[in-house]
Amino acid sequence: MNRPVDGVVHTGRFVGSAAVDGNAGTRWSSAAADPQWISVDLGSSQSICQVGLSWETAYATAYQLQTSPDGTP
């Protein structure tokens, strides 16, 4: 996908862009406290019919998928 990413991100190898780089060997990581989020700019209005999540060993217990036409909640 390689789209622009924003959000609460770690530096180093766990940056937000790793969440959408298509490489199974990289990943995004957030702080171990709620709430954490990541935002992906799709560039234009898109139909979303599926989202794939590959969890790390220390995975979330819940998540929300939110969409916005202009990047605001």
Jmol script that loads the backbone (N, CA, C; Angstrom):
load data "model"
ATOM      1  N   MET A   1       0.832  -1.176   0.000  1.00  0.00           N
ATOM      2  CA  MET A   1       0.000   0.000   0.000  1.00  0.00           C
ATOM      3  C   MET A   1       0.883   1.248   0.000  1.00  0.00           C
ATOM      4  N   ASN A   2       1.871   1.315   0.867  1.00  0.00           N
ATOM      5  CA  ASN A   2       2.814   2.431   0.914  1.00  0.00           C
ATOM      6  C   ASN A   2       2.148   3.798   0.802  1.00  0.00           C
ATOM      7  N   ARG A   3       1.225   4.095   1.708  1.00  0.00           N
ATOM      8  CA  ARG A   3       0.527   5.370   1.755  1.00  0.00           C
ATOM      9  C   ARG A   3       1.027   6.159   2.961  1.00  0.00           C
ATOM     10  N   PRO A   4       0.832   7.492   2.964  1.00  0.00           N
ATOM     11  CA  PRO A   4       1.252   8.296   4.113  1.00  0.00           C
ATOM     12  C   PRO A   4       0.544   7.847   5.395  1.00  0.00           C
ATOM     13  N   VAL A   5       1.295   7.826   6.497  1.00  0.00           N
ATOM     14  CA  VAL A   5       0.788   7.357   7.786  1.00  0.00           C
ATOM     15  C   VAL A   5       1.022   8.435   8.835  1.00  0.00           C
ATOM     16  N   ASP A   6       0.058   8.590   9.729  1.00  0.00           N
ATOM     17  CA  ASP A   6       0.172   9.517  10.842  1.00  0.00           C
ATOM     18  C   ASP A   6      -0.310   8.771  12.074  1.00  0.00           C
ATOM     19  N   GLY A   7       0.026   9.253  13.249  1.00  0.00           N
ATOM     20  CA  GLY A   7      -0.482   8.635  14.460  1.00  0.00           C
ATOM     21  C   GLY A   7       0.548   8.602  15.553  1.00  0.00           C
ATOM     22  N   VAL A   8       0.218   7.899  16.594  1.00  0.00           N
ATOM     23  CA  VAL A   8       1.126   7.718  17.716  1.00  0.00           C
ATOM     24  C   VAL A   8       2.065   6.599  17.310  1.00  0.00           C
ATOM     25  N   VAL A   9       3.303   6.939  17.012  1.00  0.00           N
ATOM     26  CA  VAL A   9       4.233   5.938  16.490  1.00  0.00           C
ATOM     27  C   VAL A   9       5.533   5.927  17.269  1.00  0.00           C
ATOM     28  N   HIS A  10       6.152   4.804  17.282  1.00  0.00           N
ATOM     29  CA  HIS A  10       7.480   4.664  17.843  1.00  0.00           C
ATOM     30  C   HIS A  10       8.502   5.071  16.795  1.00  0.00           C
ATOM     31  N   THR A  11       9.665   5.437  17.248  1.00  0.00           N
ATOM     32  CA  THR A  11      10.749   5.712  16.318  1.00  0.00           C
ATOM     33  C   THR A  11      11.539   4.434  16.086  1.00  0.00           C
ATOM     34  N   GLY A  12      12.522   4.507  15.235  1.00  0.00           N
ATOM     35  CA  GLY A  12      13.313   3.322  14.936  1.00  0.00           C
ATOM     36  C   GLY A  12      12.596   2.425  13.963  1.00  0.00           C
ATOM     37  N   ARG A  13      12.694   1.138  14.156  1.00  0.00           N
ATOM     38  CA  ARG A  13      12.141   0.199  13.171  1.00  0.00           C
ATOM     39  C   ARG A  13      10.645  -0.045  13.298  1.00  0.00           C
ATOM     40  N   PHE A  14       9.982   0.495  14.309  1.00  0.00           N
ATOM     41  CA  PHE A  14       8.543   0.266  14.506  1.00  0.00           C
ATOM     42  C   PHE A  14       7.699   1.480  14.123  1.00  0.00           C
ATOM     43  N   VAL A  15       8.135   2.232  13.130  1.00  0.00           N
ATOM     44  CA  VAL A  15       7.445   3.448  12.699  1.00  0.00           C
ATOM     45  C   VAL A  15       6.122   3.121  12.010  1.00  0.00           C
ATOM     46  N   GLY A  16       5.237   4.103  11.949  1.00  0.00           N
ATOM     47  CA  GLY A  16       3.909   3.908  11.372  1.00  0.00           C
ATOM     48  C   GLY A  16       3.926   3.430   9.938  1.00  0.00           C
ATOM     49  N   SER A  17       4.867   3.900   9.146  1.00  0.00           N
ATOM     50  CA  SER A  17       4.911   3.489   7.738  1.00  0.00           C
ATOM     51  C   SER A  17       5.115   1.983   7.593  1.00  0.00           C
ATOM     52  N   ALA A  18       5.676   1.329   8.611  1.00  0.00           N
ATOM     53  CA  ALA A  18       5.869  -0.122   8.563  1.00  0.00           C
ATOM     54  C   ALA A  18       4.535  -0.876   8.616  1.00  0.00           C
ATOM     55  N   ALA A  19       3.469  -0.211   9.050  1.00  0.00           N
ATOM     56  CA  ALA A  19       2.152  -0.851   9.112  1.00  0.00           C
ATOM     57  C   ALA A  19       1.566  -1.092   7.726  1.00  0.00           C
ATOM     58  N   VAL A  20       2.024  -0.337   6.744  1.00  0.00           N
ATOM     59  CA  VAL A  20       1.428  -0.431   5.405  1.00  0.00           C
ATOM     60  C   VAL A  20       2.475  -0.632   4.315  1.00  0.00           C
ATOM     61  N   ASP A  21       3.653  -1.115   4.673  1.00  0.00           N
ATOM     62  CA  ASP A  21       4.720  -1.265   3.673  1.00  0.00           C
ATOM     63  C   ASP A  21       4.670  -2.584   2.912  1.00  0.00           C
ATOM     64  N   GLY A  22       3.763  -3.484   3.274  1.00  0.00           N
ATOM     65  CA  GLY A  22       3.630  -4.758   2.579  1.00  0.00           C
ATOM     66  C   GLY A  22       4.690  -5.782   2.930  1.00  0.00           C
ATOM     67  N   ASN A  23       5.533  -5.471   3.903  1.00  0.00           N
ATOM     68  CA  ASN A  23       6.620  -6.364   4.303  1.00  0.00           C
ATOM     69  C   ASN A  23       6.241  -7.068   5.608  1.00  0.00           C
ATOM     70  N   ALA A  24       6.069  -8.378   5.575  1.00  0.00           N
ATOM     71  CA  ALA A  24       5.694  -9.137   6.776  1.00  0.00           C
ATOM     72  C   ALA A  24       6.798  -9.118   7.838  1.00  0.00           C
ATOM     73  N   GLY A  25       7.992  -8.697   7.487  1.00  0.00           N
ATOM     74  CA  GLY A  25       9.095  -8.643   8.439  1.00  0.00           C
ATOM     75  C   GLY A  25       9.194  -7.334   9.200  1.00  0.00           C
ATOM     76  N   THR A  26       8.328  -6.354   8.868  1.00  0.00           N
ATOM     77  CA  THR A  26       8.309  -5.088   9.595  1.00  0.00           C
ATOM     78  C   THR A  26       6.956  -4.919  10.253  1.00  0.00           C
ATOM     79  N   ARG A  27       6.885  -4.001  11.211  1.00  0.00           N
ATOM     80  CA  ARG A  27       5.606  -3.762  11.882  1.00  0.00           C
ATOM     81  C   ARG A  27       5.600  -2.394  12.534  1.00  0.00           C
ATOM     82  N   TRP A  28       4.409  -1.914  12.822  1.00  0.00           N
ATOM     83  CA  TRP A  28       4.211  -0.701  13.600  1.00  0.00           C
ATOM     84  C   TRP A  28       4.013  -1.119  15.039  1.00  0.00           C
ATOM     85  N   SER A  29       4.494  -0.322  15.967  1.00  0.00           N
ATOM     86  CA  SER A  29       4.288  -0.579  17.384  1.00  0.00           C
ATOM     87  C   SER A  29       3.897   0.714  18.063  1.00  0.00           C
ATOM     88  N   SER A  30       2.968   0.620  18.982  1.00  0.00           N
ATOM     89  CA  SER A  30       2.556   1.786  19.769  1.00  0.00           C
ATOM     90  C   SER A  30       2.978   1.575  21.211  1.00  0.00           C
ATOM     91  N   ALA A  31       2.817   2.611  21.993  1.00  0.00           N
ATOM     92  CA  ALA A  31       3.084   2.495  23.425  1.00  0.00           C
ATOM     93  C   ALA A  31       2.090   1.500  24.029  1.00  0.00           C
ATOM     94  N   ALA A  32       2.474   0.889  25.126  1.00  0.00           N
ATOM     95  CA  ALA A  32       1.616  -0.113  25.773  1.00  0.00           C
ATOM     96  C   ALA A  32       0.632   0.565  26.718  1.00  0.00           C
ATOM     97  N   ALA A  33      -0.128   1.507  26.189  1.00  0.00           N
ATOM     98  CA  ALA A  33      -1.133   2.224  26.970  1.00  0.00           C
ATOM     99  C   ALA A  33      -2.220   2.700  26.008  1.00  0.00           C
ATOM    100  N   ASP A  34      -3.432   2.777  26.498  1.00  0.00           N
ATOM    101  CA  ASP A  34      -4.547   3.233  25.669  1.00  0.00           C
ATOM    102  C   ASP A  34      -4.755   4.725  25.837  1.00  0.00           C
ATOM    103  N   PRO A  35      -5.268   5.448  24.882  1.00  0.00           N
ATOM    104  CA  PRO A  35      -5.558   4.969  23.535  1.00  0.00           C
ATOM    105  C   PRO A  35      -4.355   5.154  22.619  1.00  0.00           C
ATOM    106  N   GLN A  36      -4.225   4.311  21.642  1.00  0.00           N
ATOM    107  CA  GLN A  36      -3.207   4.422  20.593  1.00  0.00           C
ATOM    108  C   GLN A  36      -3.932   4.384  19.259  1.00  0.00           C
ATOM    109  N   TRP A  37      -3.361   5.012  18.252  1.00  0.00           N
ATOM    110  CA  TRP A  37      -4.036   5.053  16.963  1.00  0.00           C
ATOM    111  C   TRP A  37      -3.029   5.217  15.847  1.00  0.00           C
ATOM    112  N   ILE A  38      -3.492   4.904  14.674  1.00  0.00           N
ATOM    113  CA  ILE A  38      -2.714   5.106  13.464  1.00  0.00           C
ATOM    114  C   ILE A  38      -3.688   5.535  12.369  1.00  0.00           C
ATOM    115  N   SER A  39      -3.257   6.440  11.527  1.00  0.00           N
ATOM    116  CA  SER A  39      -4.088   6.960  10.449  1.00  0.00           C
ATOM    117  C   SER A  39      -3.357   6.758   9.129  1.00  0.00           C
ATOM    118  N   VAL A  40      -4.072   6.239   8.137  1.00  0.00           N
ATOM    119  CA  VAL A  40      -3.494   6.016   6.815  1.00  0.00           C
ATOM    120  C   VAL A  40      -4.258   6.869   5.805  1.00  0.00           C
ATOM    121  N   ASP A  41      -3.545   7.703   5.073  1.00  0.00           N
ATOM    122  CA  ASP A  41      -4.139   8.556   4.048  1.00  0.00           C
ATOM    123  C   ASP A  41      -4.214   7.769   2.739  1.00  0.00           C
ATOM    124  N   LEU A  42      -5.411   7.439   2.309  1.00  0.00           N
ATOM    125  CA  LEU A  42      -5.593   6.662   1.086  1.00  0.00           C
ATOM    126  C   LEU A  42      -5.511   7.527  -0.171  1.00  0.00           C
ATOM    127  N   GLY A  43      -5.403   8.834  -0.008  1.00  0.00           N
ATOM    128  CA  GLY A  43      -5.196   9.728  -1.132  1.00  0.00           C
ATOM    129  C   GLY A  43      -6.458  10.214  -1.812  1.00  0.00           C
ATOM    130  N   SER A  44      -7.505   9.428  -1.745  1.00  0.00           N
ATOM    131  CA  SER A  44      -8.795   9.794  -2.331  1.00  0.00           C
ATOM    132  C   SER A  44      -9.852   8.894  -1.703  1.00  0.00           C
ATOM    133  N   SER A  45     -11.111   9.176  -1.980  1.00  0.00           N
ATOM    134  CA  SER A  45     -12.196   8.353  -1.466  1.00  0.00           C
ATOM    135  C   SER A  45     -12.065   6.934  -2.026  1.00  0.00           C
ATOM    136  N   GLN A  46     -12.133   5.936  -1.148  1.00  0.00           N
ATOM    137  CA  GLN A  46     -11.970   4.540  -1.542  1.00  0.00           C
ATOM    138  C   GLN A  46     -13.058   3.684  -0.902  1.00  0.00           C
ATOM    139  N   SER A  47     -13.472   2.644  -1.585  1.00  0.00           N
ATOM    140  CA  SER A  47     -14.342   1.636  -0.985  1.00  0.00           C
ATOM    141  C   SER A  47     -13.451   0.667  -0.225  1.00  0.00           C
ATOM    142  N   ILE A  48     -13.808   0.389   1.018  1.00  0.00           N
ATOM    143  CA  ILE A  48     -13.033  -0.547   1.844  1.00  0.00           C
ATOM    144  C   ILE A  48     -13.906  -1.763   2.090  1.00  0.00           C
ATOM    145  N   CYS A  49     -13.487  -2.904   1.586  1.00  0.00           N
ATOM    146  CA  CYS A  49     -14.284  -4.117   1.774  1.00  0.00           C
ATOM    147  C   CYS A  49     -13.567  -5.122   2.679  1.00  0.00           C
ATOM    148  N   GLN A  50     -12.287  -4.883   2.973  1.00  0.00           N
ATOM    149  CA  GLN A  50     -11.550  -5.814   3.820  1.00  0.00           C
ATOM    150  C   GLN A  50     -10.321  -5.108   4.401  1.00  0.00           C
ATOM    151  N   VAL A  51     -10.022  -5.421   5.638  1.00  0.00           N
ATOM    152  CA  VAL A  51      -8.804  -4.929   6.296  1.00  0.00           C
ATOM    153  C   VAL A  51      -8.129  -6.131   6.923  1.00  0.00           C
ATOM    154  N   GLY A  52      -6.859  -6.336   6.633  1.00  0.00           N
ATOM    155  CA  GLY A  52      -6.118  -7.456   7.212  1.00  0.00           C
ATOM    156  C   GLY A  52      -5.221  -6.979   8.339  1.00  0.00           C
ATOM    157  N   LEU A  53      -5.265  -7.677   9.456  1.00  0.00           N
ATOM    158  CA  LEU A  53      -4.418  -7.364  10.607  1.00  0.00           C
ATOM    159  C   LEU A  53      -3.548  -8.565  10.926  1.00  0.00           C
ATOM    160  N   SER A  54      -2.269  -8.331  11.069  1.00  0.00           N
ATOM    161  CA  SER A  54      -1.342  -9.380  11.507  1.00  0.00           C
ATOM    162  C   SER A  54      -0.806  -8.955  12.865  1.00  0.00           C
ATOM    163  N   TRP A  55      -1.254  -9.625  13.905  1.00  0.00           N
ATOM    164  CA  TRP A  55      -0.913  -9.224  15.265  1.00  0.00           C
ATOM    165  C   TRP A  55       0.458  -9.738  15.692  1.00  0.00           C
ATOM    166  N   GLU A  56       1.162  -8.930  16.432  1.00  0.00           N
ATOM    167  CA  GLU A  56       2.392  -9.292  17.131  1.00  0.00           C
ATOM    168  C   GLU A  56       1.989 -10.120  18.351  1.00  0.00           C
ATOM    169  N   THR A  57       2.931 -10.750  18.995  1.00  0.00           N
ATOM    170  CA  THR A  57       2.644 -11.555  20.192  1.00  0.00           C
ATOM    171  C   THR A  57       1.878 -10.750  21.237  1.00  0.00           C
ATOM    172  N   ALA A  58       2.283  -9.523  21.465  1.00  0.00           N
ATOM    173  CA  ALA A  58       1.591  -8.640  22.412  1.00  0.00           C
ATOM    174  C   ALA A  58       0.538  -7.861  21.627  1.00  0.00           C
ATOM    175  N   TYR A  59      -0.604  -8.477  21.377  1.00  0.00           N
ATOM    176  CA  TYR A  59      -1.609  -7.898  20.503  1.00  0.00           C
ATOM    177  C   TYR A  59      -2.692  -7.155  21.283  1.00  0.00           C
ATOM    178  N   ALA A  60      -3.437  -6.344  20.566  1.00  0.00           N
ATOM    179  CA  ALA A  60      -4.544  -5.593  21.153  1.00  0.00           C
ATOM    180  C   ALA A  60      -5.702  -6.527  21.475  1.00  0.00           C
ATOM    181  N   THR A  61      -6.510  -6.131  22.418  1.00  0.00           N
ATOM    182  CA  THR A  61      -7.704  -6.913  22.741  1.00  0.00           C
ATOM    183  C   THR A  61      -8.932  -6.354  22.034  1.00  0.00           C
ATOM    184  N   ALA A  62      -8.813  -5.155  21.481  1.00  0.00           N
ATOM    185  CA  ALA A  62      -9.918  -4.544  20.750  1.00  0.00           C
ATOM    186  C   ALA A  62      -9.349  -3.497  19.804  1.00  0.00           C
ATOM    187  N   TYR A  63     -10.089  -3.230  18.748  1.00  0.00           N
ATOM    188  CA  TYR A  63      -9.698  -2.161  17.832  1.00  0.00           C
ATOM    189  C   TYR A  63     -10.943  -1.616  17.151  1.00  0.00           C
ATOM    190  N   GLN A  64     -10.820  -0.425  16.604  1.00  0.00           N
ATOM    191  CA  GLN A  64     -11.886   0.192  15.832  1.00  0.00           C
ATOM    192  C   GLN A  64     -11.323   0.581  14.477  1.00  0.00           C
ATOM    193  N   LEU A  65     -12.114   0.417  13.454  1.00  0.00           N
ATOM    194  CA  LEU A  65     -11.784   0.908  12.127  1.00  0.00           C
ATOM    195  C   LEU A  65     -12.708   2.092  11.879  1.00  0.00           C
ATOM    196  N   GLN A  66     -12.119   3.263  11.736  1.00  0.00           N
ATOM    197  CA  GLN A  66     -12.898   4.468  11.501  1.00  0.00           C
ATOM    198  C   GLN A  66     -12.491   5.046  10.144  1.00  0.00           C
ATOM    199  N   THR A  67     -13.474   5.599   9.437  1.00  0.00           N
ATOM    200  CA  THR A  67     -13.182   6.218   8.150  1.00  0.00           C
ATOM    201  C   THR A  67     -13.608   7.689   8.195  1.00  0.00           C
ATOM    202  N   SER A  68     -13.015   8.484   7.324  1.00  0.00           N
ATOM    203  CA  SER A  68     -13.332   9.897   7.265  1.00  0.00           C
ATOM    204  C   SER A  68     -13.064  10.403   5.846  1.00  0.00           C
ATOM    205  N   PRO A  69     -13.935  11.233   5.299  1.00  0.00           N
ATOM    206  CA  PRO A  69     -13.681  11.762   3.960  1.00  0.00           C
ATOM    207  C   PRO A  69     -12.597  12.831   3.923  1.00  0.00           C
ATOM    208  N   ASP A  70     -12.257  13.399   5.085  1.00  0.00           N
ATOM    209  CA  ASP A  70     -11.292  14.490   5.095  1.00  0.00           C
ATOM    210  C   ASP A  70     -10.195  14.344   6.159  1.00  0.00           C
ATOM    211  N   GLY A  71     -10.068  13.187   6.766  1.00  0.00           N
ATOM    212  CA  GLY A  71      -9.015  12.956   7.747  1.00  0.00           C
ATOM    213  C   GLY A  71      -9.307  13.442   9.143  1.00  0.00           C
ATOM    214  N   THR A  72     -10.512  13.909   9.398  1.00  0.00           N
ATOM    215  CA  THR A  72     -10.873  14.334  10.747  1.00  0.00           C
ATOM    216  C   THR A  72     -11.838  13.317  11.337  1.00  0.00           C
ATOM    217  N   PRO A  73     -11.792  13.134  12.653  1.00  0.00           N
ATOM    218  CA  PRO A  73     -12.695  12.150  13.285  1.00  0.00           C
ATOM    219  C   PRO A  73     -14.155  12.523  13.184  1.00  0.00           C
TER     220      PRO A  73
END
end "model"
wireframe off; spacefill off
backbone 0.3
color backbone group
